[in-house]
Amino acid sequence: MIPAAPLPMQPRRWQQAWREAVRDPRELLALLGLQDAALAVSEEAAVQFALRVPRGFVARMRHGDPHDPLLRQVLPLDAELRAAPGFGLDAVGDGAAKAGHGVIHKYAGRALLVATGSCAVNCRYCFRRHFPYAEETAAAGGWRAALAVIAGDPTIEEVLLSGGDPLSLATSKLAELTDALRSIPHVRRLRIHTRLPIVLPERVDDELCAWLAALPWPVAIVVHANHANEFDASVDAAMRALRDAGAVLLNQAVLLRGVNDTVDALAALAERGFAAGVLPYYLHQLDRVAGAAHFEVDDATALALHAALVARQSGYLVPRLVREVAGDASKRAVLPTGDGRITPSMA
Ligand code: SF4
């Protein structure tokens, strides 16, 4: 009897969607019915940091709107090429906090693993857009360096998976890490920072949820959504599946000029996220990375926006306004200075 030929491996649905991402700025504009002349789109910026955006995320952008807040997060513009004082390649001091290959140890009790350099979407404001991923990913080499750092430091109770986007790794690769972490008794919590459930909700499949549900630690998943329009029914379903798998869902947004720098936008983000089961966690001032200066919102405006949110929303729907300062022992709260007054008209 002739053995049946093995079936070719079928890519999983999320991997297929990943491969079909839009990578050409002209195609993106054509899909949205836009002309690049009005937008100052830059091919050079796209060479320095490629455009990449899943088609499902493009479908949530408003057709014909050059100011769409989701489009602005991913479109390479001329403004990225302008040098800005104070904006550099390593905005948050990752290099100085390196504790091992792909391991960053800044804050007490926590170790952050730069798990991979891959992302489903390339966010123009990304603070790691210049990170040397080719040399520094924790998953390389079977996570050996990361596991050695964590095992060797009994103060590390929480392991953070970051990147790039850690959920861009195959679930089996994630399981390789967590299987090894089980034998390190001082590890008590796992935190995953990921934008994939927002931009490519297909990633939240049965295999991922089964892995999450079987983990022995409480798990926090910090999704990174910046605007209410990033949520739709497919994202709601992904959030539900993650919660059903036992994860606590939090959102960390970046305050971005032209994207979410109004009280209405921030309130809508908190309310829409909560409707999907996600609590606001941080509202970050922009990390001052080269190429992202055009997204910056000044502190006075940020404080006024935050004060207006406090006045308008239930406390649990107000994220903490923070910034990361290289060398600090924790995120730094953004607070009023001088006489402490802020300008209500900014709200
Ligand atoms: S998903 Fe996160 S790590 Fe990836 S490009 Fe966007 S901000 Fe950067």
Boltz pocket constraint, residues with backbone or C-beta under 6 A from the ligand:
constraints:
  - pocket:
      binder: B
      contacts: [[A, 118], [A, 119], [A, 120], [A, 121], [A, 122], [A, 123], [A, 125], [A, 126], [A, 127], [A, 128], [A, 129], [A, 163], [A, 164], [A, 165], [A, 195], [A, 224]]
      max_distance: 6.0
